[in-house]
Amino acid sequence: MSVATASASPSRASVKIPKDQVIVLFGATGDLAKRKLLPGMFHLSQVGLMPERFRIIGAARKGIEVAEFRELARESVQGSGRKTLDGGAWERFAGSLRFAAVGDGFEPLGEAIDAARGELGEEPEMLFYLSLPPGAASGTVEELGKLGIPKDARVLTEKPFGTDLDSARKLNALLNTVFDERRIYRIDHYLGREAVQNLLALRFANGMFEPVWNRNHIDHIQIDIPETLSIEMRGSFYEETGAFRDMVVTHLFQVLGFVAMEPPTSLEPKALGLEREKVFDSMSLLAPDDVVRGQYAGYRDEDGVADDSDTETFIAVKATVDNWRWEGVPFYLRSGKQLAQSKHLLTIAFRQPARRMFPLDCDQIVESFGHDHLSFELGDPGSISASFLAKVPGPTIELGEAHMQFSYADTFGGTDQALDPYERLIHDVMTGDRTLFTSSEAVERLWEISMPVLDDPPPVQSYEPGSWGPEASDQLILPRRWHLPSDHV
């Protein structure tokens, strides 16, 4: 059963427009910039959410001409699936693009920044986007410090933030020598998804969910992000990070924070951040025995991957939040490459009734169904489904699976007004909104939780592409099982 209700599109009138801005995009010729960042900033410009006047300076080790950078940006936008290029919007955006090579030093970048600030006049704001792997971030920050950048400049850092607790602490300390902590934005693009933010609305804007959102009614929680894609020519990056650093310490833990947090006093950034950090403080250190690492067959043949690589492309984790609300409720997290489906799923599985009143011949359907549950598809455009048991029409008592579903696309008439997660977060940074960003203390706490696994990782187990990973991940969750929407449709 699907229910859709018409609703008015949100107004842009109340959305804050950033002040004039000079944006320096490090890694401007890299994969992320081409897939997300350049198309995203163009779309923000199209819909009127970029500053009235702005300059985007691409920066990379290898130099290219400005005309080449503009052509790269045009091809990126055309291949992104976002709105088409219309003449006026594209000409304005292309005219904002500049480029500076930093392979032989940052002096050309400093000159490009001075020139861009001079073109805009009246002290435009500064934003540095570090679209860089963890190993390159520290050196870049050190060089920025030597440039004498404005004290009120903002910096946006990509995940993962460091590669362990020690590197995260060093990077935090280094950033704080150049930037004010209130102007450091540690991005997790997953929090920019509309469906993730909708968790706040579902819990705290409705009276039916929050009373049962606790250990008395919930049996377990799953956060599941399987991918059918391989590492896609990113062997060297993946060898540095692996699925645990790339997905668990960033995306999955952050979603867990939204799911498990206490009601904040307001939706202001400080109040929301405080409640998420309380969740992280309450999490137990991960035990290696509660982690399954896997590697898909053929991974070691990928470019940039060592012949004897021990890097995991699959990860499954059992985590706990040791506070009053969640005592005894396990959180199961899973993600991996080359799996059977691509999903972004949160499942809230409720406790079974204390007493069974239905005939024994109903036990088979009850056992195969498992727990009644809420499923949140966190991908775009997103949906929420409720799965439960109901009586099948007829003269006898027979149970069957029933479903109700909310779809963003059906209810709100499509997603033309929605922003891509990166677009939302870039706009937030330009306007100084810290709601969906993480503090240095939270980042370091998540690495602290993870260190027992990083110090003593369980061995990787091979799995076949197109499967659901190593069989040990099914053993990890027993007597429960992993949920996917296709299980019950």
URHUPE-V776464 format. One line per field, one symbol per residue. ss: DSSP state (H for helix, E for strand, C for the rest). phi: phi as a letter, one per 20 degrees, with the letter a starting at -180 (. if undefined). Layout:
BEGIN
ss=???
phi=???
END
This chain:
BEGIN
ss=CECCCCCCCCCCCCCCCCCCEEEEEECCCCHHHHHHHHHHHHHHHHCCCCCCCEEEEEEECCCCCHHHHHHHHHHHHHCCCCCCCCHHHHHHHHHHEEEEECCCCCHHHHHHHHHHHHHHCCCCEEEEEECCCHHHHHHHHHHHHHHCCCCCCEEEECCCCCCCHHHHHHHHHHHHHHCCHHHEEECCHHHHCHHHHHHHHHHHCCCCCHHHCCCCCEEEEEEEEECCCCCCCCHHHHHHHHHHHHHHHHHHHHHHHHHHCCCCCCCCHHHHHHHHHHHHHHECCCCHHHEEEEEECCHHHCCCCCCCCCCCCEEEEEEEECCCCCCCCEEEEEEECCECCCCCEEEEEECCCCCCCCCHHHHHHHHHHCCCEEEEECCCCCEEEEEEEEECCCCCCCEEEEEEEEEHHHHCCCCCCCCCHHHHHHHHHHHCCCCCCECHHHHHHHHHHHHHHHHCCCCEEEECCCECCCCHHHHHHCCCCCCCHHHCC
phi=.cdccfbfffeefeefeffgbddddfmfdeffffecfffffffgffendeffcbcddfcbfeecfgfffffgffffffeenegffdgffffffgfeecbbecfdpefffgfffgfffffemllffdcddeecfgfefffffgfffffmfgfefdcddeefencaffffffffffgfedcfgfdddeecfffefgffffgffffddceeegfdeaffcdeacccccfcefeflmdgfffffdnffffdffdgffffgfffeffgffaefgffffffffffffeffffdgfdcddcbffoffeffndffdgdfedcbccddcdecffdgndfdddbbaelefbdbcddcdeeffgfcedegffefffffffndfbdddeefeenbccddbebffgqfdecebfcbccdcgfffdmncfefdggffgfffgffemeegdddeffffffffffefgfffcffffdfbegnednfffffffegeebfdcgffcd
END
